[in-house]
Amino acid sequence: MSDTSGTRPEDQHPGESADAPATASSAGAASTPPVPPTPPSTGAWPAPPTTPAAVAAERPAPPHGYPAGASYAPPPGYTQPTTPLPSGPVATEREPEPRRGSGAGRVAGLIVAAALVGGAAGLGGAYAGVSLFAPESVSPAAGPSTVTVNDDGSVNQTTAIAAKVVPSVVTISASGGSGSGTGSGVVLTSDGYVVTNTHVVTLDGATGSAAIRVTTSDGRVYDADVVGTDPTYDLAVIKLQDAEGLTPVDFGDSSALNVGDETIAVGAPLGLSNTVTTGIVSALNRSIEIASAAAPDTGEGEGEDGESGEQGESPFFFDFGQGEMGAQTSESIKIAVIQTDAAINPGNSGGALVDADGALIGINVAIASAGGASGQAGSIGVGFAIPSTIVQRITDEIIETGSASHGLLGASVQSAAFVEDTDITGAYIAEVVEGGAAAAGGLQVGDIVTGFNGVPITDSVDLTAQVRAAAAGSEATVTYVRDGRTETVDVTLGELTP
């Protein structure tokens, strides 16, 4: 081995003492270790020496360990090149170069860094394993790119969230009769259970036997069957045929959200798969009424607002994708939603709304239009998603039994603001059904409900939406005002029957 830290002692040949005088050969070996001949960079080898003295002068030193004084001759045809050899010690062994990290490793590190910079909660430990660069062999050659990153040096928090969530979102195409349309869905299980909207798989009630095709984010295509629909909350579960290895979404807690929290919507607006938009939670505890041809006709008066006709046409409608609109109807449903300004456009229905940790907080369902209920409108920054706590309960019931239950209060209500001589907002009880939950809890005509399970109630739509969000037979706490006094009562909800 060479010594790179100082002057190297002379080589000692076998049979020599340390004090023995060095021969010309041993001295030459000490000053210049043997190296393989290297051709000059240009030109030919120089002419060999012709005189004995010149031959001796040009003769190379014997190899290390060759007996001192012994006759040594280089291999036949060897001549010393004129190119000068390097002076000083020469390494006889090359140090291995350090391995360079892969691009995926750098991105993973950047993702974690983005998590720490992005907020106190960050992206969480789950993001340490997120890889934005999967081997090309993992995806079909014709499959779309899940998440495109052109500069891995500027990966941000949204990129990381998209990398986690996009594989859990699918594009749904439904066709039946003369109608067709596209929407989105979210993977619930690795073997193919997917949640979407009822209006996506029924073309808003136009058909109960649509042909459904589902495309995953990595380009796989499956036929799918409807497991069950829930028109009351516009949710449905489908099952992909012969599916395996899908990426289920992580459920978040929508009840823990704050106004201003970051949101990301993922879906297929206008059939454009793997689309990601960002925004914030604009409002919580919002309730909307949407026209739906698939809405169940319960024959009950509960939730009807006697003054609704004077408020004009509802600005809310389902965000249909490419294709024909569903059937026109005067029926409607009332649902509790999260309001967000993340861009939601036609085709985003059934897609995911996630938080800053990439956890599902809602299923996109509807958008508002500045020009009234028109299926041709796009995002104006007012979109709605069904909260994940409601989605989880309903989808669990559908997978288990094929349908979902909904609570029934047993009262006909109106918005208090439209009732004469009322000075507060809430849901005014106009009629109490005998034997119903309201009657059993002691509620009376004229009471104004201002809260339900801790959620503020400002009108009849709020109360109906919250009652329907609860399961049949569940316990509920109702806050109401009677004769200027606020009271609270616990009731056991009945069951809504279509």
C-alpha positions in Angstrom: 0.0 0.0 0.0 1.2 3.6 -0.6 1.8 6.0 2.2 0.1 9.3 1.5 1.0 11.1 4.8 4.9 11.5 4.4 8.1 10.1 2.9 8.1 6.4 2.4 11.1 4.3 3.7 13.1 2.4 1.2 12.0 -1.1 0.4 13.8 -3.9 2.2 14.4 -6.9 0.1 14.5 -10.5 1.5 18.0 -11.4 2.9 19.1 -7.7 3.3 19.7 -6.0 6.7 18.5 -2.6 7.4 22.0 -1.3 7.4 23.1 -2.9 4.1 23.9 -0.4 1.3 21.2 -0.1 -1.2 21.9 -1.3 -4.7 20.9 0.7 -7.8 18.0 -1.7 -8.3 16.7 -1.3 -4.7 17.1 2.4 -4.7 15.2 2.7 -8.0 12.5 0.5 -6.6 12.2 2.8 -3.6 11.9 6.0 -5.6 9.6 4.8 -8.3 7.3 1.8 -7.8 6.4 -0.3 -10.8 3.5 0.8 -12.9 2.0 -0.7 -16.1 3.2 1.0 -19.3 1.0 3.8 -20.4 1.1 4.8 -24.1 1.7 8.5 -24.7 -1.3 10.6 -25.3 -0.1 11.4 -28.9 2.4 9.9 -31.3 4.2 6.4 -31.3 6.5 4.7 -28.8 10.1 6.2 -28.9 12.9 4.3 -30.6 14.6 1.8 -28.2 18.2 2.5 -26.9 21.1 1.2 -29.0 24.1 1.2 -26.7 24.7 -1.0 -23.6 25.0 2.0 -21.3 21.8 3.4 -22.6 20.1 0.0 -22.2 21.2 -0.2 -18.6 20.1 3.4 -17.9 16.7 2.7 -19.4 16.2 -0.7 -17.8 13.3 -0.6 -15.3 13.8 -1.5 -11.6 12.9 -5.1 -10.7 9.5 -5.6 -9.0 9.1 -5.3 -5.3 10.5 -8.4 -3.5 12.8 -9.4 -6.4 16.1 -10.8 -4.9 18.8 -8.1 -4.6 21.6 -8.5 -7.2 19.7 -10.9 -9.3 19.6 -10.4 -13.0 16.3 -8.9 -14.1 15.1 -8.4 -17.6 11.8 -6.9 -18.6 9.4 -8.8 -20.8 10.4 -9.1 -24.5 9.5 -6.0 -26.4 9.2 -3.7 -23.4 10.6 -0.2 -23.7 10.4 2.7 -21.3 8.0 5.4 -22.4 9.3 9.0 -22.6 6.2 10.3 -20.8 7.4 11.2 -17.3 6.0 9.1 -14.5 4.4 11.0 -11.5 6.7 11.8 -8.7 5.9 10.9 -5.1 3.8 8.0 -3.8 1.3 6.4 -6.1 -1.7 4.6 -4.7 -1.8 1.0 -5.6 -5.4 0.6 -4.5 -8.2 2.9 -5.4 -10.6 4.0 -2.6 -14.2 3.2 -3.5 -16.4 6.2 -4.3 -19.2 6.9 -1.8 -22.6 5.8 -3.1 -24.9 8.6 -4.2 -28.4 8.6 -2.9 -31.3 8.0 -5.2 -33.7 10.7 -6.4 -36.6 9.1 -4.5 -34.6 9.3 -1.3 -34.1 13.0 -1.8 -37.8 13.6 -2.4 -38.8 11.6 0.6 -36.5 13.8 2.7 -38.0 17.0 1.1 -41.5 15.7 1.9 -40.7 15.4 5.5 -39.1 18.8 5.5 -42.1 20.3 3.9 -44.2 18.7 6.7 -42.2 20.4 9.3 -42.3 23.8 7.6 -45.9 23.5 6.6 -47.4 23.5 10.1 -47.3 22.2 13.6 -49.0 18.9 12.7 -47.2 18.6 9.4 -47.8 15.6 7.2 -47.3 13.1 10.0 -45.1 10.0 10.0 -47.0 8.4 7.2 -45.3 10.7 4.7 -41.8 9.3 5.5 -42.5 6.4 3.2 -44.2 8.4 0.4 -42.3 7.9 -2.9 -43.1 10.2 -5.8 -40.9 8.2 -8.2 -42.1 4.6 -8.6 -40.2 2.3 -11.0 -41.7 2.5 -14.5 -42.4 -1.2 -14.4 -45.0 -0.7 -11.6 -47.5 1.1 -13.9 -48.9 0.1 -17.2 -47.1 1.6 -20.2 -50.3 3.4 -21.3 -51.3 4.4 -17.8 -51.5 8.0 -16.8 -48.8 9.5 -14.5 -50.2 9.6 -10.9 -48.3 12.6 -9.8 -45.8 14.5 -12.1 -42.8 16.1 -10.5 -40.4 17.9 -12.8 -38.2 19.5 -10.1 -37.7 17.3 -7.0 -35.8 20.2 -5.4 -39.0 22.2 -4.9 -41.5 19.5 -3.7 -44.0 21.1 -1.4 -46.6 19.9 1.1 -49.4 19.8 -1.5 -47.2 17.6 -3.8 -46.8 15.1 -0.9 -50.5 15.1 0.0 -51.3 14.5 -3.7 -48.9 11.6 -3.9 -50.6 10.0 -0.9 -54.2 10.6 -1.9 -54.4 10.4 -5.7 -53.9 6.5 -5.7 -57.0 6.3 -3.5 -59.3 8.2 -6.0 -60.8 6.7 -9.1 -62.7 8.0 -12.2 -66.2 6.5 -12.7 -68.0 6.4 -16.1 -71.7 5.5 -15.9 -74.0 4.9 -18.9 -77.6 3.7 -19.2 -80.4 4.1 -21.7 -79.7 7.4 -23.5 -77.8 9.0 -20.7 -74.1 8.9 -19.6 -71.8 10.8 -17.3 -68.6 10.8 -15.4 -67.7 11.2 -11.7 -65.2 10.3 -9.1 -64.9 7.8 -6.3 -62.8 7.0 -3.3 -61.3 3.6 -2.5 -62.5 2.2 0.9 -60.8 -1.3 0.8 -57.9 -2.9 -1.1 -60.3 -5.4 -2.7 -62.4 -2.8 -4.4 -65.1 -1.2 -2.3 -65.5 2.4 -3.5 -67.7 5.2 -2.2 -69.2 7.7 -4.6 -72.5 9.7 -5.0 -75.9 8.2 -5.8 -76.4 10.7 -8.5 -73.2 9.5 -10.2 -74.2 5.8 -10.5 -77.9 6.5 -11.2 -77.4 9.5 -13.5 -79.4 11.4 -10.9 -82.2 8.9 -10.8 -82.5 8.4 -14.5 -81.5 4.7 -14.3 -81.1 2.0 -11.7 -79.0 -0.3 -13.8 -76.2 1.8 -15.3 -73.2 0.1 -16.7 -70.3 1.3 -14.6 -66.6 1.3 -15.6 -63.9 2.5 -13.1 -60.4 3.7 -13.9 -57.8 3.8 -11.2 -55.1 6.5 -11.0 -52.5 4.1 -12.4 -54.5 3.2 -15.5 -56.2 0.0 -14.5 -59.8 -0.4 -15.7 -62.5 -2.4 -13.9 -66.2 -3.2 -14.3 -68.1 -2.4 -11.1 -71.4 -3.4 -9.5 -73.6 -1.2 -7.2 -73.5 -2.6 -3.7 -76.1 -0.1 -2.4 -77.3 3.5 -2.7 -78.4 6.0 -0.2 -80.5 8.7 -2.0 -81.2 10.5 1.3 -77.6 11.6 1.7 -76.6 11.0 -2.0 -74.0 8.4 -1.2 -73.4 5.0 -2.8 -71.0 2.1 -2.6 -69.8 0.2 -5.6 -67.5 -2.9 -5.8 -64.9 -3.3 -8.5 -64.8 -6.8 -10.0 -61.7 -8.9 -9.4 -59.8 -6.0 -7.9 -56.9 -6.4 -5.5 -54.0 -4.3 -4.3 -55.9 -1.0 -4.3 -54.9 1.8 -1.9 -57.6 2.6 0.7 -58.0 6.2 1.8 -57.2 7.2 5.4 -60.3 8.5 7.2 -60.0 11.8 9.1 -62.3 13.3 11.7 -64.4 16.0 10.1 -65.8 16.9 13.5 -62.4 18.3 14.5 -62.1 20.7 11.6 -61.7 24.5 12.0 -62.7 27.2 9.5 -59.5 28.1 7.7 -58.0 24.6 7.7 -56.3 23.6 4.5 -58.3 21.4 2.1 -57.4 19.6 -1.1 -59.9 18.3 -3.6 -59.0 15.3 -5.7 -61.2 13.9 -8.6 -61.9 14.0 -12.3 -63.6 17.3 -13.2 -64.9 17.0 -16.8 -63.3 13.5 -16.9 -59.8 14.9 -16.3 -58.5 12.2 -13.9 -56.1 12.8 -11.1 -56.9 16.5 -10.8 -55.8 18.3 -7.6 -57.1 21.7 -6.3 -56.4 23.4 -3.0 -58.3 25.7 -0.7 -59.6 26.1 2.9 -62.6 25.2 5.0 -64.8 28.1 4.2 -67.6 27.1 6.6 -68.7 24.3 8.9 -72.1 23.1 10.0 -73.6 24.2 6.7 -76.7 22.6 5.3 -78.0 22.7 1.8 -81.1 21.6 -0.1 -80.5 20.0 -3.5 -83.0 18.9 -6.2 -82.7 15.2 -6.7 -84.6 12.8 -8.9 -83.4 10.0 -6.7 -84.8 11.6 -3.5 -87.0 9.2 -1.5 -90.7 10.2 -1.1 -91.3 9.6 2.6 -94.7 11.1 2.7 -93.7 12.9 5.9 -94.1 16.6 6.5 -90.9 16.8 8.6 -88.4 19.3 7.2 -90.7 21.1 4.8 -90.3 24.8 4.9 -93.6 26.4 4.2 -92.0 29.6 2.9 -89.3 28.0 0.7 -91.2 29.0 -2.5 -90.6 32.7 -1.7 -86.9 32.3 -1.5 -86.4 31.6 -5.1 -84.6 28.8 -6.9 -81.9 27.0 -5.0 -78.4 27.9 -6.3 -77.0 24.5 -5.4 -76.8 21.5 -7.7 -74.9 18.3 -8.2 -71.7 18.7 -10.1 -72.3 16.4 -13.1 -69.4 15.4 -15.2 -69.3 15.1 -19.0 -72.5 13.7 -20.4 -76.2 14.3 -20.2 -77.9 15.6 -17.1 -80.2 13.5 -15.0 -84.0 13.7 -14.9 -85.6 17.0 -13.9 -87.5 16.8 -10.6 -89.1 18.9 -7.9 -87.9 16.5 -5.2 -85.0 17.5 -3.0 -82.8 16.3 -0.3 -81.3 18.2 2.7 -77.7 17.3 3.7 -75.1 18.7 6.1 -71.9 19.7 4.3 -68.5 21.2 4.6 -68.1 24.3 2.5 -64.8 24.8 0.8 -63.3 27.2 -1.8 -61.1 24.4 -3.3 -62.2 24.3 -6.9 -64.9 21.6 -7.4 -66.2 21.3 -10.9 -68.6 19.0 -12.8 -67.1 15.5 -12.5 -65.6 16.0 -9.0 -68.7 14.4 -7.5 -67.8 11.4 -5.3 -64.1 12.5 -5.1 -62.1 13.2 -2.0 -61.7 16.3 0.1 -58.7 15.8 2.4 -57.0 17.8 5.1 -53.3 18.8 5.5 -52.5 15.2 6.6 -54.0 13.7 3.5 -56.9 12.2 5.5 -60.4 12.1 4.1 -62.6 14.8 5.6 -65.4 14.7 3.0 -66.9 13.4 -0.2 -67.4 16.1 -2.8 -71.1 16.4 -3.7 -72.3 19.7 -5.0 -71.3 23.2 -6.2 -73.0 26.6 -6.2 -73.8 28.6 -9.3 -74.0 32.3 -9.5 -76.6 31.9 -12.3 -78.9 29.5 -10.7 -79.2 25.7 -11.1 -77.3 25.1 -14.4 -75.3 22.0 -15.1 -73.0 24.0 -17.4 -71.6 26.2 -14.6 -68.1 25.7 -13.1 -66.5 26.5 -9.8 -67.1 29.9 -8.3 -65.3 29.0 -5.1 -68.3 27.6 -3.3 -68.2 23.8 -3.2 -69.6 21.3 -0.7 -68.6 17.9 0.6 -70.4 15.4 2.9 -68.4 15.2 6.2 -66.3 12.0 6.7 -68.0 11.1 9.9 -71.3 10.8 8.1 -69.7 9.1 5.1 -68.1 6.4 7.3 -71.3 5.5 9.1 -73.4 5.3 5.9 -70.8 3.3 3.9 -70.2 0.9 6.7 -74.0 0.2 6.8 -74.3 -0.2 3.1 -71.4 -2.6 2.9 -72.8 -4.7 5.7 -76.5 -4.6 4.8 -76.9 -3.0 1.4 -78.6 0.1 2.7 -78.3 2.8 5.4 -80.6 4.1 8.1 -81.6 7.6 8.9 -83.1 9.3 11.9 -86.7 10.7 12.2 -87.7 13.3 14.7 -91.4 13.1 14.1 -92.2 16.8 13.7 -93.1 19.2 10.9 -90.8 22.3 11.0 -90.4 25.6 9.3 -87.7 28.2 9.4 -88.4 30.4 12.4 -87.3 33.5 10.5 -90.4 33.2 8.3 -92.8 32.7 11.2 -94.7 35.7 12.4 -93.9 37.0 15.9 -90.5 35.1 16.2 -87.4 37.0 17.0 -84.7 34.3 16.8 -83.5 31.9 14.1 -84.0 28.2 14.3 -86.4 25.5 13.3 -90.0 26.3 14.3 -92.0 23.2 15.2 -95.3 23.5 13.4 -96.6 20.0 14.1 -95.7 17.1 16.4 -96.4 13.5 15.2 -98.1 11.4 17.9 -95.8 8.6 19.1 -92.7 10.1 17.5 -89.4 11.0 19.0 -90.3 14.7 19.4 -93.5 13.9 21.2 -91.8 11.4 23.5 -89.2 14.0 24.4 -91.9 16.6 25.3 -91.4 19.0 22.4 -94.5 21.1 21.5 -95.8 23.2 18.7 -94.3 26.6 18.9 -90.9 25.4 20.2 -87.9 26.7 18.3 -85.1 24.2 17.9 -81.7 26.0 18.1 -79.3 23.1 18.5 -79.0 19.4 17.6 -76.2 17.2 19.1 -74.2 20.4 19.7 -74.6 21.7 16.1 -76.3 25.2 15.8 -79.6 25.1 14.0 -80.6 28.2 12.1 -83.5 27.0 9.9 -85.5 24.0 9.0 -82.9 22.7 6.5 -80.3 22.6 9.2 -82.5 20.5 11.5 -83.6 18.0 8.8 -80.0 17.6 7.6 -78.7 16.9 11.1 -81.6 14.5 11.9 -81.0 12.5 8.7 -77.2 12.4 9.3 -77.9 10.4 12.5 -78.6 6.7 12.5 -82.1 5.4 13.2 -82.6 4.6 16.9 -79.7 6.7 18.0 -79.8 9.1 21.0 -79.8 12.8 20.2 -79.7 16.0 22.3 -82.1 18.7 21.2 -81.8 22.3 22.4 -84.9 24.5 22.0 -86.4 27.8 23.1 -89.9 28.0 24.7 -91.4 31.2 26.0 -87.9 32.8 25.9 -86.2 30.1 27.9 -83.6 27.7 26.5 -84.2 24.0 27.3 -82.5 20.7 26.5 -83.9 17.3 26.0 -82.6 13.9 25.0 -84.6 11.9 22.5 -84.4 8.5 20.8 -84.8 9.0 17.0 -87.2 7.0 15.0 -86.4 5.6 11.5 -87.0 7.3 8.2 -88.8 4.9 5.9 -88.9 5.6 2.1 
